[in-house]
Structures are given as structure tokens and as C-alpha cells.
């Protein structure tokens, strides 16, 4: 049997997971992927393989139909986000598929708080200016008593809230799927009380109902100088409206690990704003977390293939 892996963090640790497949007599193909392959590339490639470990690629109905017409027998979505995968198509085509939930809550929350600290004290800006020969003395923001709105109370959100509390931040949680939160946090319906938040951190999944949940209407309600952090999915935020708010000063800065279009286009204004912190959709990427997730993804795919 042959399998294809298209997840960049997993591809960065080939030496760790390839032997797991080879032990079962399974050949592994690792294409060159920066962030994702295109739908057209996948339609050509997927039918050649019995199994597929998916990254953030457009795993659409067309791709799975092509795979079903070829050799594809099963797939696993690496990680927790599934907005790019047509699970209904897999069900209709009788292609077994699953993801690897609960893998990165602590790791992504660490980055979210790292962004919050960096944005509050402008340490990323100071670092860049010193490298350019300056010696800035930016006046930052104290965290104790400030309020952070955490959008999404799954594994990542819960870990983010616990870390925020450790820094003395008040926490407001937005998640229509929960009825209660930890003591000391306030549960609200989005976007109530956004005008009380000094920070907004997006940690929720992307679905059909929350695309562009942060847009001009909500930004207009926000506190002047709010800081926006996104470690979830780019399309949760209307980037055009966020950029307008950054230009006007309504949003002081944004720390973004994800974007509407990835990799971030070179022409994006976000690259120009001096206080913005930019990531590469990489907040889950630690050696320990990737190894853990690789092992589970491989085990799940092998189990599917052995049952065929």
C-alpha cells in the first residue's frame, strides 16, 4: 500500500513517522508543500494512494471523488481543525475519515499568551527597531485588571483562559456551545460586552455560521485601542475591516497566526503595520505535540487500511 502526507508540520519530521509506516510495509510519499496543495494538484495525486494524511489542503468533494475513482481507501485529517475537509463527501463515498482532536490546546494557548504579552508591551516592535539601529522606549500596557475576550471554549480556549488568569486578566468567554465556564470568567453571547475587552483572542473552530464574525459592525462596538489576536482560523476575521480599523487606530495592533489567504500575500498591509505580530499558521508546531499527533494520525490511518 501507499500513503501520501500533505501536512507541513508532519512533513518536517519525516524521520519520525516514515518508519512507523514502513514497519507495516506501507510506502510513504511526501510532496513538497509550503502550506497547502491546490485542489487541482490533489485531484491528480490523491487517486494514486491508498491513504492520505491531510493538512490544511482543500479536501473537497471533487478531490474525494477523484480519490474514490482511484485507489483511495481512507484518510485522516492531521490536527483538530476540519473546516477544509468535506466529511459529508467522505460519508457519501464510504471513505473512512477522522481527525486527531485534543492535541494542541496547551501549545496554541502558549502562543496566544505570547502574542498577548508581546502586543501589550510591544516587545516585537522594540526587537525589530533595535536590529535596525534604534533604541526605542515604548510605553506598554499593564495586564492586571485588563479584560480579555476569548472566543471559543474548547481545549485551546480553556487553556488560554487559565493562562490569562495567571497574569491577572479578567476573562470573558464567548461560545454558544457551552452552558458554563470556570469560576472567575463571564460567559457572554457574541458580541455582547466587546466594548469591555482590551484584548480579543480567537480560539474557536471555523464553521458556516461564524465566518467574518469580527467585522466592521463588531469592530465599531469595540473599545478604542483594542488588540486582536487570532490563533484559530483566518476567515473568522474580515481582514479588510481589520485593516481599516488598524489604519484608523480603532485597533491598536493585531497578532495573527492565521489569515484569510495563506501564505500571507506580500502586498498585504498587515506586513506594513509596525505593531502587528505575524505568524505562519504555526502555533501548534512543537516537537512534542507534532510527534504525539503524528503517532495518532499514523495509527488511525493504518487501522483504517487494515480493515479494508
N, C-alpha and C positions, 0 to 999 in steps of 0.2 A: 504493500500500500504506500501511497504518497500523500503527504500533507503540505499545506502552504501556510506560512505565518506572515502576517502583514502588520503586526503591531510594533511600532518603533521601540518602545522600552524593552519589549521581549527580544527584538532583533539585536539589541545592544548587548544581550547576554547569551549569544548562541552557544558558547562553550558550556553553559549550564544546562540548557534544555534539550539540545540535539541528542546527547547520549540517552536521555530518557526515552526518546522515540526509537533510536537505533537499537536499544535493548529489546524492543518489541518487533524489530525487523521492519520498521517504518522509515521510509526515506523522507527527508525534510527539504523543502525549497524555501529559501529566504530571499525574496526580491529586494531591490534597493528602494527603500521607502523613506521619504523625508517626513511626511505627516500622514498622507493617505495616497492610495492609488485611485485613479479615476474609475467611474462606472464602466467606461469602455475597456480599460485595461483589465478590470475584474471579469467582465463578460468573456474576455479571451482566455484568461488564466484559470479561473475557478473550475471550469469543467474538466481540467486535466488532473484534478486532485480528488482523493477520496475524502479528505478532511481539510478544514480551513479554520485557523485561529484568527479572528477578526480584530482589527484595531478600531480606528475611528473612520474606516472606509465606508463609502456609500453602499452598504449591503442591502440593495434594493430588490424588489420582486424580479426585475429583469435579470439581475445577477444570479439570483437563486434559481430562476427558471433555466438559465443557461447551465448552471451547475447541475441541476436535476437531469437535464438532457445529456449531460456528460457523465462523469464519474462521482460527483459529489454525493456523499452518504451522510455527513454530519458536519456540524460547525459549533464553535464555541466563541462567544464574544469575550475577549480578554478585558477584565476590569468590570466596573459597575454600571457605567453609562450604556444605555441601549437605544438612544434616540436615533441612531444612524442605522439600525437594523430592523428590517421588516419581519418581525416574528410571525405575523399573520401569514405571510407568504410561505414561511417555513412550515407552518402548521398545514396550510392548504396543500403543499407539495410533499408532505410527510418527510421532512428533513429534520431530524432531531437537532435541537439547538438549546443552549443555555448560556448564562453569563457567569461571572465569578463575584457574587455580591459580598459586601462587608470586608473588602480587602484594604482600603486606603483611608479609613476615617481619620486615624491619628496623623498620618503623613500629610494629607491635604490640609487638615486643620493647622498643622505646624506652619505650613506655607502661608495660610490665610493670616495667622497672627504675625508671622514675619513681615508680611506686606503691611499689616496694620501698624506695627511698630515703625517700620521704615517710612511709611507715609506720614505718620503723626510727627516724627522727629526729622523728616526729610533727609535721612541718612544716605539714601541712594543718590540724591542730588548732590549732597556735600561730597560724597566719594568721587562723583564724576568731575566736579569742579576742581577738586584738589589734583586729580590726574591731569587736568588742563592748566595747572599752574596757579590756581586761585587759592584763597584761604577763607571760605565763607563762614559766617557765624549766624546761620539761620535760627530763628526763634521757633521752636517746636511747640507741640501741644501736650500737656499732661493728660494721662489717661484716667486717673482715678476720678470717679464721678461722671465720666462721659458715658454716652449711651451708644450701643451697637445693635443694629437690627440684623438678625441672622435669618436669612430666607432659606428655609429647608431645615427640617429637624430629623434627618436620617442620621446615619453613622457619622458623616462628616459634620453635619450641623451640631450634633450633640457634643462631639469632641471640640468643636470651635467654641461653643458656649462655655464649656468647662474651662478652657484656656483663657477666654476673655474675662471670666470672673476672677481668675487668679491675678489679673492685672488691675482689679478694682473697677472694671467696667460694668455698668448696668446693661442687662441683656433683654431685648425684645425679640420674640420668636414669631416667625410667620410660616405656617404650614397648615393647609386645610385638611391634611390627613391625620392630624393628631388632636387629641382632646385635652391633653395636659402636658406640662413641661416641668423641668426641675424647679424646686423651690428657689425663689430669688429671681426667676425670669418671668416676664409677662408674655402671654400668648395673645396675639392680635390677628385680625383678618387684614390681609394686604389690601390697600396700602395705609391703613389706619396708623396714626401716630408716627408716620415717617418724618414729620416735622420736628420730632423729638430726638431723632437719631443723628449722632455725629459721624457715624460710620454705617455703611450698609455692606454686608458680606453675603454674597450669593453662593449657596452650597447645595441647591436643590437640583433635581433632575429636570431635563427639558422635555416638555410634552406639548400636545396640541393646544392646551389652554393657557400656557404661560409664556409663549414666545413674545418678546418685547414687553415683558411685564414692567420693566423700568423704561419708560418713555417720557416724552416731554410733559405729559399731563402729571405724571407722578413726580418728575424732577421739579416741576413748578411748586409742588407741595413741600419739597424737601427743605431742610434747614440750609441757610446760606453757608457755603463753605463745606458742605458735606463731602466725605471721602468715600468713594465707591470701590469695592473690592469684589472681584469675580474669580472664583476657583472652580466653577461648575461648568457651564456651557455658554459660549459666546452669544447665541441668539436670545438669551434671556434679557439682554440689554439691547435697546435700539442704539446702535453705535453712532448713527448720525445725530440723534438727540443728545447723547452723552457728549459728543464732541462740541456741539453748540453750547452745552452747559459748562464745559471746561473753558471755552473761549470767553464766555460771559463772566466767569468766576463763580457762578452758582455752585458748581462742583469744584472744590479746591484741587483735587487730584484723583486719579484712578489707578488702582493696582490690578492689572488684568493678566491672568494666566491663560485666558481663552478669548477668542474673538469670533466675530461673525464669519470672517473668511480667514482660513489658516493655510499656510503661514501668513502672518500679517503683511499686507501689501506695503511695498516701500513708500508709496505715496501717502499712506495714512497719516493724518495729523497727529495721531497718538504718539508717533515717533518723535514729534517735534516738541510736544509739551514738556517743559523742563521738570515738572514734579511727578509726571506719570511713571509708574513702575510697570515694566512689561515682561511677561513670561512667555514660555514656548509650549504651553499645554503640557506642563512637565511636573505639576505639583505632587503627583503620586509616585514619582520616579526616585525611589531609594533602592539600594542593593537588596535590603532585607525584604521590602514589600514586593519588588519585582520577582525575586526568587520564589517567594511564597505564592504569588499569583501564577507564575509560570508553572509551578508544580501542579497546582489545582487545574489549570487550563489543560495541561497535557493529560492528566489523569481523566478528566471528563471526556476529552476527545477520544482517547484510547478506549474508554469504556463504551462510548457510542459505537465506535468502529468494530469492536469485538462482538457487539451484539447484532451486527448486521450479517 
